[in-house]
Amino acid sequence: MRRSFSVVVLTLFLISGVALAKDAPDFKLNSLDGKEVSFSDYKGKVVLVNFWATWCPPCLAEMPDLNKLYVDYKDKGLQILGLTVSSRAKDIPKKVKQSGVTYPILLEAEPVAAKFGGFGAIPQTFIIDKKGKIVHSITGARSYKAFEKLIKPLL
C-alpha cells in the first residue's frame, strides 16, 4: 500500500513538473532604439525576460547584475530582454543609461505581461530554455550569482 502511494505521488509530481514548463508566449515589441524585436528572434537561446519599471527601486538595483550576466554569457547563448511596464516613456532612457544596460529594452510591455499569465509584483523574471519553455519564474530582485546559478545549467 505504501509503495503504491509513493508511485502515485511520484507520478503526480512528474506530471505537474511537465505542466510547469509551459511554452513561452511569442511577442513583438519596439525597442528603446526603435527596432521591432520578436521573442522568436531568439529561438535556440536561453532567454531571460525581465519585467521592470522606472519607478521600481528593486528593478533598478538588479539591472547592473543582469547586464553583467548578459555580458558574461551572451556569447554562450544567453539573451536578456528588459520589458518596461507602467513607466513614462521619457524616464526610460535616463534610467537605462544610469544602470549601464546594454541588453535590449522593450517598451510598453503590459500586453506581454498578460501573455505570461500576469503577476502581482515587479521585478518579475522568466527564464526560458533553448526549447522555448518557461523553466523559472522569479518574483523580486536577485543577484548576479542567483541568476547565474539558474541559467548556467541551461546553456
ROMIZA-414275 format. One record per atom (N, C-alpha, C): residue in one letter; atom name; x negated, y negated, z. Coordinates in nm, 3 decimals. Layout:
BEGIN
   r    a         u         v         w
   A   CA         X         Y         Z
...
This chain:
BEGIN
   r    a         u         v         w
   M    N    -0.082     0.119     0.000
   M   CA     0.000     0.000     0.000
   M    C    -0.088    -0.126     0.000
   R    N    -0.186    -0.126     0.088
   R   CA    -0.275    -0.241     0.098
   R    C    -0.351    -0.262    -0.032
   R    N    -0.394    -0.153    -0.093
   R   CA    -0.469    -0.160    -0.218
   R    C    -0.382    -0.218    -0.331
   S    N    -0.259    -0.174    -0.342
   S   CA    -0.171    -0.226    -0.447
   S    C    -0.140    -0.374    -0.425
   F    N    -0.128    -0.416    -0.300
   F   CA    -0.107    -0.558    -0.270
   F    C    -0.227    -0.640    -0.316
   S    N    -0.347    -0.590    -0.293
   S   CA    -0.469    -0.658    -0.336
   S    C    -0.475    -0.670    -0.488
   V    N    -0.435    -0.563    -0.557
   V   CA    -0.434    -0.566    -0.703
   V    C    -0.335    -0.670    -0.753
   V    N    -0.217    -0.676    -0.692
   V   CA    -0.115    -0.775    -0.732
   V    C    -0.166    -0.916    -0.707
   V    N    -0.226    -0.941    -0.592
   V   CA    -0.279    -1.075    -0.561
   V    C    -0.390    -1.112    -0.658
   L    N    -0.480    -1.020    -0.686
   L   CA    -0.589    -1.045    -0.780
   L    C    -0.534    -1.074    -0.920
   T    N    -0.436    -0.997    -0.962
   T   CA    -0.374    -1.020    -1.094
   T    C    -0.309    -1.157    -1.100
   L    N    -0.235    -1.195    -0.998
   L   CA    -0.172    -1.327    -0.995
   L    C    -0.277    -1.438    -0.997
   F    N    -0.386    -1.418    -0.924
   F   CA    -0.494    -1.516    -0.923
   F    C    -0.553    -1.534    -1.062
   L    N    -0.580    -1.421    -1.129
   L   CA    -0.638    -1.428    -1.264
   L    C    -0.541    -1.493    -1.362
   I    N    -0.414    -1.461    -1.352
   I   CA    -0.314    -1.522    -1.441
   I    C    -0.307    -1.671    -1.416
   S    N    -0.304    -1.712    -1.289
   S   CA    -0.294    -1.856    -1.260
   S    C    -0.421    -1.929    -1.302
   G    N    -0.537    -1.864    -1.293
   G   CA    -0.661    -1.926    -1.337
   G    C    -0.660    -1.956    -1.485
   V    N    -0.605    -1.865    -1.563
   V   CA    -0.594    -1.886    -1.707
   V    C    -0.501    -2.003    -1.735
   A    N    -0.391    -2.012    -1.660
   A   CA    -0.294    -2.120    -1.681
   A    C    -0.354    -2.256    -1.649
   L    N    -0.448    -2.261    -1.555
   L   CA    -0.508    -2.387    -1.517
   L    C    -0.598    -2.443    -1.627
   A    N    -0.657    -2.356    -1.707
   A   CA    -0.745    -2.400    -1.815
   A    C    -0.661    -2.428    -1.940
   K    N    -0.584    -2.536    -1.935
   K   CA    -0.497    -2.568    -2.049
   K    C    -0.570    -2.654    -2.150
   D    N    -0.516    -2.657    -2.271
   D   CA    -0.575    -2.736    -2.377
   D    C    -0.570    -2.885    -2.344
   A    N    -0.679    -2.953    -2.371
   A   CA    -0.680    -3.099    -2.356
   A    C    -0.599    -3.159    -2.470
   P    N    -0.523    -3.263    -2.442
   P   CA    -0.444    -3.325    -2.550
   P    C    -0.533    -3.405    -2.644
   D    N    -0.497    -3.402    -2.772
   D   CA    -0.569    -3.486    -2.867
   D    C    -0.514    -3.628    -2.855
   F    N    -0.597    -3.725    -2.883
   F   CA    -0.556    -3.865    -2.880
   F    C    -0.646    -3.949    -2.967
   K    N    -0.596    -4.065    -3.004
   K   CA    -0.674    -4.165    -3.077
   K    C    -0.654    -4.298    -3.008
   L    N    -0.766    -4.364    -2.981
   L   CA    -0.763    -4.497    -2.919
   L    C    -0.870    -4.584    -2.983
   N    N    -0.854    -4.714    -2.967
   N   CA    -0.957    -4.806    -3.013
   N    C    -1.060    -4.823    -2.904
   S    N    -1.185    -4.832    -2.947
   S   CA    -1.294    -4.852    -2.852
   S    C    -1.319    -5.001    -2.830
   L    N    -1.396    -5.030    -2.730
   L   CA    -1.431    -5.168    -2.697
   L    C    -1.500    -5.237    -2.814
   D    N    -1.574    -5.161    -2.894
   D   CA    -1.643    -5.220    -3.009
   D    C    -1.560    -5.216    -3.137
   G    N    -1.428    -5.186    -3.124
   G   CA    -1.336    -5.196    -3.236
   G    C    -1.322    -5.074    -3.325
   K    N    -1.385    -4.964    -3.289
   K   CA    -1.374    -4.841    -3.369
   K    C    -1.260    -4.754    -3.318
   E    N    -1.198    -4.680    -3.410
   E   CA    -1.098    -4.582    -3.368
   E    C    -1.171    -4.454    -3.329
   V    N    -1.139    -4.405    -3.210
   V   CA    -1.203    -4.285    -3.157
   V    C    -1.094    -4.180    -3.133
   S    N    -1.120    -4.061    -3.179
   S   CA    -1.029    -3.949    -3.160
   S    C    -1.096    -3.845    -3.072
   F    N    -1.020    -3.786    -2.983
   F   CA    -1.075    -3.679    -2.900
   F    C    -1.130    -3.566    -2.987
   S    N    -1.063    -3.538    -3.097
   S   CA    -1.107    -3.429    -3.185
   S    C    -1.243    -3.455    -3.250
   D    N    -1.290    -3.578    -3.246
   D   CA    -1.424    -3.610    -3.296
   D    C    -1.534    -3.536    -3.218
   Y    N    -1.500    -3.492    -3.098
   Y   CA    -1.600    -3.432    -3.008
   Y    C    -1.580    -3.282    -2.991
   K    N    -1.513    -3.221    -3.086
   K   CA    -1.490    -3.076    -3.082
   K    C    -1.625    -3.004    -3.071
   G    N    -1.630    -2.905    -2.984
   G   CA    -1.753    -2.828    -2.965
   G    C    -1.846    -2.886    -2.861
   K    N    -1.809    -2.999    -2.802
   K   CA    -1.890    -3.060    -2.695
   K    C    -1.817    -3.046    -2.562
   V    N    -1.891    -3.059    -2.455
   V   CA    -1.831    -3.074    -2.322
   V    C    -1.796    -3.222    -2.311
   V    N    -1.670    -3.251    -2.281
   V   CA    -1.624    -3.389    -2.276
   V    C    -1.576    -3.422    -2.135
   L    N    -1.626    -3.531    -2.082
   L   CA    -1.583    -3.583    -1.953
   L    C    -1.498    -3.706    -1.983
   V    N    -1.369    -3.699    -1.954
   V   CA    -1.276    -3.809    -1.977
   V    C    -1.250    -3.875    -1.842
   N    N    -1.290    -4.001    -1.832
   N   CA    -1.280    -4.074    -1.705
   N    C    -1.184    -4.192    -1.720
   F    N    -1.070    -4.185    -1.650
   F   CA    -0.974    -4.296    -1.647
   F    C    -1.016    -4.392    -1.538
   W    N    -1.023    -4.520    -1.572
   W   CA    -1.071    -4.621    -1.478
   W    C    -1.001    -4.754    -1.504
   A    N    -1.018    -4.848    -1.412
   A   CA    -0.962    -4.982    -1.427
   A    C    -1.063    -5.085    -1.376
   T    N    -1.055    -5.204    -1.430
   T   CA    -1.149    -5.310    -1.394
   T    C    -1.135    -5.355    -1.250
   W    N    -1.019    -5.338    -1.191
   W   CA    -0.991    -5.385    -1.055
   W    C    -1.014    -5.277    -0.950
   C    N    -1.067    -5.162    -0.991
   C   CA    -1.082    -5.044    -0.903
   C    C    -1.228    -5.030    -0.856
   P    N    -1.259    -5.069    -0.731
   P   CA    -1.397    -5.058    -0.683
   P    C    -1.457    -4.917    -0.693
   P    N    -1.385    -4.810    -0.656
   P   CA    -1.447    -4.677    -0.672
   P    C    -1.478    -4.643    -0.818
   C    N    -1.392    -4.690    -0.909
   C   CA    -1.417    -4.665    -1.052
   C    C    -1.548    -4.730    -1.094
   L    N    -1.562    -4.857    -1.057
   L   CA    -1.681    -4.932    -1.095
   L    C    -1.806    -4.877    -1.028
   A    N    -1.791    -4.826    -0.906
   A   CA    -1.905    -4.772    -0.832
   A    C    -1.960    -4.645    -0.897
   E    N    -1.874    -4.562    -0.957
   E   CA    -1.923    -4.438    -1.016
   E    C    -1.972    -4.454    -1.159
   M    N    -1.943    -4.565    -1.223
   M   CA    -1.980    -4.582    -1.364
   M    C    -2.131    -4.575    -1.390
   P    N    -2.216    -4.632    -1.307
   P   CA    -2.361    -4.616    -1.332
   P    C    -2.406    -4.469    -1.324
   D    N    -2.348    -4.392    -1.233
   D   CA    -2.382    -4.249    -1.225
   D    C    -2.332    -4.176    -1.348
   L    N    -2.212    -4.209    -1.394
   L   CA    -2.161    -4.147    -1.516
   L    C    -2.249    -4.182    -1.635
   N    N    -2.295    -4.305    -1.642
   N   CA    -2.382    -4.344    -1.753
   N    C    -2.515    -4.270    -1.748
   K    N    -2.571    -4.255    -1.630
   K   CA    -2.696    -4.179    -1.616
   K    C    -2.674    -4.034    -1.660
   L    N    -2.562    -3.977    -1.621
   L   CA    -2.527    -3.841    -1.663
   L    C    -2.518    -3.834    -1.816
   Y    N    -2.455    -3.933    -1.876
   Y   CA    -2.441    -3.940    -2.022
   Y    C    -2.579    -3.947    -2.088
   V    N    -2.664    -4.034    -2.040
   V   CA    -2.799    -4.049    -2.097
   V    C    -2.879    -3.919    -2.082
   D    N    -2.868    -3.856    -1.967
   D   CA    -2.945    -3.735    -1.940
   D    C    -2.896    -3.612    -2.018
   Y    N    -2.766    -3.606    -2.050
   Y   CA    -2.710    -3.484    -2.107
   Y    C    -2.644    -3.501    -2.245
   K    N    -2.643    -3.619    -2.302
   K   CA    -2.577    -3.635    -2.433
   K    C    -2.644    -3.552    -2.542
   D    N    -2.774    -3.536    -2.534
   D   CA    -2.844    -3.455    -2.634
   D    C    -2.829    -3.304    -2.611
   K    N    -2.767    -3.269    -2.498
   K   CA    -2.745    -3.128    -2.466
   K    C    -2.598    -3.090    -2.487
   G    N    -2.517    -3.184    -2.541
   G   CA    -2.378    -3.151    -2.574
   G    C    -2.272    -3.215    -2.487
   L    N    -2.308    -3.314    -2.405
   L   CA    -2.210    -3.383    -2.322
   L    C    -2.165    -3.512    -2.389
   Q    N    -2.036    -3.538    -2.384
   Q   CA    -1.980    -3.665    -2.427
   Q    C    -1.895    -3.719    -2.313
   I    N    -1.915    -3.844    -2.279
   I   CA    -1.832    -3.911    -2.179
   I    C    -1.750    -4.016    -2.250
   L    N    -1.622    -4.022    -2.214
   L   CA    -1.531    -4.124    -2.265
   L    C    -1.468    -4.194    -2.145
   G    N    -1.482    -4.327    -2.141
   G   CA    -1.420    -4.406    -2.036
   G    C    -1.290    -4.465    -2.088
   L    N    -1.178    -4.428    -2.031
   L   CA    -1.047    -4.474    -2.077
   L    C    -0.990    -4.575    -1.978
   T    N    -0.968    -4.696    -2.025
   T   CA    -0.918    -4.802    -1.937
   T    C    -0.767    -4.793    -1.922
   V    N    -0.723    -4.814    -1.800
   V   CA    -0.580    -4.821    -1.770
   V    C    -0.554    -4.944    -1.684
   S    N    -0.439    -5.003    -1.700
   S   CA    -0.393    -5.115    -1.616
   S    C    -0.498    -5.224    -1.599
   S    N    -0.564    -5.260    -1.706
   S   CA    -0.670    -5.361    -1.699
   S    C    -0.643    -5.473    -1.798
   R    N    -0.680    -5.595    -1.757
   R   CA    -0.670    -5.708    -1.850
   R    C    -0.783    -5.697    -1.951
   A    N    -0.748    -5.708    -2.078
   A   CA    -0.845    -5.692    -2.187
   A    C    -0.966    -5.783    -2.170
   K    N    -0.945    -5.904    -2.123
   K   CA    -1.057    -5.999    -2.111
   K    C    -1.157    -5.959    -2.003
   D    N    -1.116    -5.876    -1.906
   D   CA    -1.205    -5.835    -1.796
   D    C    -1.293    -5.716    -1.831
   I    N    -1.253    -5.639    -1.930
   I   CA    -1.322    -5.512    -1.959
   I    C    -1.467    -5.531    -2.004
   P    N    -1.494    -5.617    -2.104
   P   CA    -1.635    -5.629    -2.147
   P    C    -1.730    -5.670    -2.035
   K    N    -1.686    -5.759    -1.949
   K   CA    -1.771    -5.805    -1.837
   K    C    -1.803    -5.690    -1.742
   K    N    -1.702    -5.612    -1.706
   K   CA    -1.723    -5.501    -1.613
   K    C    -1.811    -5.392    -1.676
   V    N    -1.793    -5.367    -1.804
   V   CA    -1.875    -5.266    -1.873
   V    C    -2.020    -5.313    -1.876
   K    N    -2.042    -5.439    -1.908
   K   CA    -2.178    -5.492    -1.912
   K    C    -2.243    -5.486    -1.775
   Q    N    -2.169    -5.524    -1.671
   Q   CA    -2.223    -5.523    -1.534
   Q    C    -2.264    -5.382    -1.491
   S    N    -2.190    -5.282    -1.536
   S   CA    -2.219    -5.144    -1.494
   S    C    -2.324    -5.077    -1.582
   G    N    -2.358    -5.139    -1.696
   G   CA    -2.461    -5.084    -1.784
   G    C    -2.417    -4.964    -1.866
   V    N    -2.287    -4.946    -1.883
   V   CA    -2.233    -4.830    -1.953
   V    C    -2.267    -4.833    -2.101
   T    N    -2.311    -4.718    -2.153
   T   CA    -2.341    -4.704    -2.296
   T    C    -2.250    -4.602    -2.364
   Y    N    -2.172    -4.526    -2.288
   Y   CA    -2.078    -4.432    -2.349
   Y    C    -1.954    -4.509    -2.397
   P    N    -1.877    -4.451    -2.488
   P   CA    -1.761    -4.523    -2.543
   P    C    -1.656    -4.557    -2.437
   I    N    -1.609    -4.680    -2.444
   I   CA    -1.500    -4.727    -2.359
   I    C    -1.379    -4.743    -2.449
   L    N    -1.271    -4.674    -2.414
   L   CA    -1.149    -4.675    -2.495
   L    C    -1.042    -4.756    -2.423
   L    N    -0.964    -4.830    -2.501
   L   CA    -0.872    -4.929    -2.447
   L    C    -0.727    -4.881    -2.446
   E    N    -0.652    -4.939    -2.352
   E   CA    -0.507    -4.918    -2.343
   E    C    -0.470    -4.770    -2.343
   A    N    -0.521    -4.700    -2.246
   A   CA    -0.510    -4.554    -2.243
   A    C    -0.390    -4.500    -2.163
   E    N    -0.297    -4.584    -2.124
   E   CA    -0.183    -4.537    -2.047
   E    C    -0.108    -4.422    -2.115
   P    N    -0.082    -4.430    -2.248
   P   CA    -0.014    -4.316    -2.312
   P    C    -0.094    -4.186    -2.305
   V    N    -0.224    -4.197    -2.305
   V   CA    -0.309    -4.077    -2.297
   V    C    -0.303    -4.020    -2.156
   A    N    -0.297    -4.107    -2.056
   A   CA    -0.284    -4.059    -1.918
   A    C    -0.159    -3.973    -1.904
   A    N    -0.052    -4.014    -1.967
   A   CA     0.073    -3.936    -1.964
   A    C     0.053    -3.801    -2.032
   K    N    -0.024    -3.797    -2.141
   K   CA    -0.050    -3.671    -2.211
   K    C    -0.129    -3.573    -2.125
   F    N    -0.211    -3.628    -2.034
   F   CA    -0.288    -3.544    -1.943
   F    C    -0.204    -3.500    -1.823
   G    N    -0.078    -3.541    -1.821
   G   CA     0.011    -3.500    -1.713
   G    C     0.033    -3.607    -1.608
   G    N    -0.030    -3.723    -1.627
   G   CA    -0.016    -3.829    -1.529
   G    C    -0.095    -3.799    -1.404
   F    N    -0.115    -3.902    -1.324
   F   CA    -0.186    -3.887    -1.198
   F    C    -0.155    -4.007    -1.111
   G    N    -0.180    -3.996    -0.983
   G   CA    -0.142    -4.100    -0.889
   G    C    -0.253    -4.190    -0.842
   A    N    -0.376    -4.163    -0.882
   A   CA    -0.488    -4.244    -0.834
   A    C    -0.599    -4.245    -0.940
   I    N    -0.680    -4.347    -0.933
   I   CA    -0.799    -4.355    -1.018
   I    C    -0.919    -4.384    -0.930
   P    N    -1.038    -4.353    -0.974
   P   CA    -1.069    -4.287    -1.099
   P    C    -1.013    -4.145    -1.102
   Q    N    -0.975    -4.105    -1.222
   Q   CA    -0.929    -3.968    -1.248
   Q    C    -1.014    -3.916    -1.363
   T    N    -1.078    -3.803    -1.340
   T   CA    -1.169    -3.748    -1.439
   T    C    -1.127    -3.606    -1.475
   F    N    -1.132    -3.579    -1.604
   F   CA    -1.105    -3.446    -1.656
   F    C    -1.231    -3.398    -1.727
   I    N    -1.272    -3.277    -1.697
   I   CA    -1.386    -3.217    -1.767
   I    C    -1.331    -3.108    -1.857
   I    N    -1.368    -3.119    -1.985
   I   CA    -1.315    -3.032    -2.088
   I    C    -1.430    -2.952    -2.147
   D    N    -1.412    -2.821    -2.156
   D   CA    -1.520    -2.735    -2.206
   D    C    -1.529    -2.742    -2.359
   K    N    -1.625    -2.670    -2.414
   K   CA    -1.651    -2.673    -2.559
   K    C    -1.535    -2.618    -2.641
   K    N    -1.447    -2.542    -2.578
   K   CA    -1.331    -2.487    -2.648
   K    C    -1.210    -2.579    -2.639
   G    N    -1.226    -2.693    -2.573
   G   CA    -1.115    -2.788    -2.562
   G    C    -1.021    -2.763    -2.445
   K    N    -1.065    -2.684    -2.349
   K   CA    -0.983    -2.652    -2.232
   K    C    -1.022    -2.742    -2.115
   I    N    -0.922    -2.793    -2.044
   I   CA    -0.947    -2.870    -1.922
   I    C    -0.987    -2.770    -1.814
   V    N    -1.109    -2.785    -1.763
   V   CA    -1.158    -2.691    -1.662
   V    C    -1.171    -2.755    -1.524
   H    N    -1.174    -2.888    -1.519
   H   CA    -1.180    -2.957    -1.390
   H    C    -1.097    -3.085    -1.398
   S    N    -1.023    -3.111    -1.292
   S   CA    -0.951    -3.238    -1.275
   S    C    -0.994    -3.295    -1.142
   I    N    -1.050    -3.415    -1.144
   I   CA    -1.112    -3.472    -1.025
   I    C    -1.049    -3.608    -0.996
   T    N    -0.991    -3.621    -0.878
   T   CA    -0.936    -3.749    -0.836
   T    C    -1.034    -3.814    -0.740
   G    N    -1.066    -3.940    -0.767
   G   CA    -1.160    -4.013    -0.682
   G    C    -1.300    -4.014    -0.741
   A    N    -1.381    -4.104    -0.688
   A   CA    -1.518    -4.120    -0.737
   A    C    -1.606    -4.004    -0.692
   R    N    -1.703    -3.972    -0.775
   R   CA    -1.801    -3.869    -0.744
   R    C    -1.940    -3.920    -0.781
   S    N    -2.040    -3.854    -0.727
   S   CA    -2.179    -3.891    -0.753
   S    C    -2.232    -3.820    -0.877
   Y    N    -2.346    -3.864    -0.921
   Y   CA    -2.417    -3.800    -1.032
   Y    C    -2.431    -3.651    -1.006
   K    N    -2.481    -3.616    -0.888
   K   CA    -2.507    -3.476    -0.854
   K    C    -2.379    -3.392    -0.856
   A    N    -2.269    -3.449    -0.807
   A   CA    -2.142    -3.376    -0.806
   A    C    -2.094    -3.348    -0.948
   F    N    -2.102    -3.448    -1.036
   F   CA    -2.063    -3.426    -1.175
   F    C    -2.160    -3.331    -1.245
   E    N    -2.288    -3.346    -1.219
   E   CA    -2.389    -3.261    -1.282
   E    C    -2.364    -3.114    -1.249
   K    N    -2.328    -3.087    -1.125
   K   CA    -2.302    -2.951    -1.081
   K    C    -2.186    -2.888    -1.160
   L    N    -2.089    -2.971    -1.199
   L   CA    -1.973    -2.921    -1.273
   L    C    -2.000    -2.905    -1.423
   I    N    -2.081    -2.995    -1.479
   I   CA    -2.099    -2.990    -1.625
   I    C    -2.212    -2.898    -1.671
   K    N    -2.317    -2.884    -1.591
   K   CA    -2.433    -2.804    -1.635
   K    C    -2.396    -2.662    -1.677
   P    N    -2.311    -2.591    -1.602
   P   CA    -2.277    -2.456    -1.646
   P    C    -2.198    -2.451    -1.778
   L    N    -2.138    -2.561    -1.816
   L   CA    -2.056    -2.566    -1.937
   L    C    -2.136    -2.597    -2.062
   L    N    -2.254    -2.655    -2.045
   L   CA    -2.334    -2.697    -2.160
   L    C    -2.402    -2.581    -2.230
